[in-house]
Amino acid sequence: MTKKYKLTKETKVEYGIKLYRIEALIDFYNVNKGERGGFVEKEGNLSQEDNAWVYGNARVYGNAWVYGDARVSGNAWV
């Protein structure tokens, strides 16, 4: 399986949780290779398959899992 994104070295700590900015490794849906997305705690928070993506300043952490065609954007916390 080809990965669609990676965790970057850009991080922020929110409520004691370290979050990583994501970066697209391939073009998919309306996301371009090299585009930076929002923040996740770990790879398990965002599917490496399908069209799911976290945009902008949105954050996904804990046991949350974004997958399928789901999109998290703005200042959302999941």
Sequence and secondary structure as in RCSB ss.txt:
>XXXX:A:sequence
MTKKYKLTKETKVEYGIKLYRIEALIDFYNVNKGERGGFVEKEGNLSQEDNAWVYGNARVYGNAWVYGDARVSGN
AWV
>XXXX:A:secstr
   SEEEEEEEEEETTEEEEEEEESS BTTB TT EEEEESSGGGB SSSS EE TT EE TT  B TT EE TT
 B 
